[in-house]
Amino acid sequence: MAFTEEKFSKQLVIAKLKLDEILELSTSGYNEDISLAYEQTGGLIKRLEILKDGTTDYLIDTGKDLEYIKQWTADHKEAIKPFRDARYQIAKRMEEFPKQEDFDKQLYVQQKVSEKQTKLRLQQQKEIEEATLAQQQREEEW
């Protein structure tokens, strides 16, 4: 594959479209989707870096001015930065996901304990009422 500035620009546009899809996937709320989004973002970054390096080599081989090559490389290094930022955000979601799962589990357990305590209280109250009613009936009979 011949590396040119135009081909790099096209690939960058395609990668941005893919990144939008990946970011949507990463907000699904499923740990597997978040992991997949992280991997896919890493793949995009790797591909763009390879394309950038290949294009830089192409610019050198075609005899472009050194200042032009430096500027092109710096500009396109900056163009890849949003992909790195997105990967960082996805990584943060990956770290937070187990914490959220633990919180959800704790909340579920607390709800179950609360339900059991409420049932127990209602059962105790019912038993007290039955005992009180039985006491009243014994007193009336006496």
C-alpha positions, 0 to 999 in steps of 0.5 A, a space after each residue: 500500500 502506498 502511503 500518501 497524505 491523501 490516503 492518510 486523510 481518508 483513513 482518518 475520516 473513516 477512523 473518526 466514523 468508526 470511533 463514533 460507533 465505538 463510543 456509542 458501544 462503550 456507553 451500552 452499560 455492559 462490561 463486554 461492550 466496554 472491553 470491546 470498545 477499548 480494544 477497537 479504539 486501540 486498533 484504530 490508534 495502532 492503524 493510524 500510527 502505522 499510516 502516519 509513520 508510513 506517510 512520513 516515510 513517503 514524504 521523506 522518500 519524495 524529497 519533501 522539505 524537512 520543515 513540512 515533514 515536521 509540521 505534517 507529523 505534528 499536525 497528524 499526531 494531534 489528529 490522533 489525540 482524540 482517539 487516545 483521549 477516547 481510549 482513556 475515557 473508555 479505560 476509566 469506564 472499565 475501571 468504574 464498571 466493577 465498582 458499579 457492579 459491586 455497588 449494585 450487588 450491595 444495594 440488591 443485598 440491602 434490599 433483600 435484607 430489608 424485605 426480610 426484616 419487614 416480613 419478620 416485623 409483620 409476622 411478629 406483629 401478626 403473632 402479637 395481635 393473635 396473642 393479644 386476641 387470644 388473651 382477650 378471648 380467655 379473659 372474656 371466657 373467664 
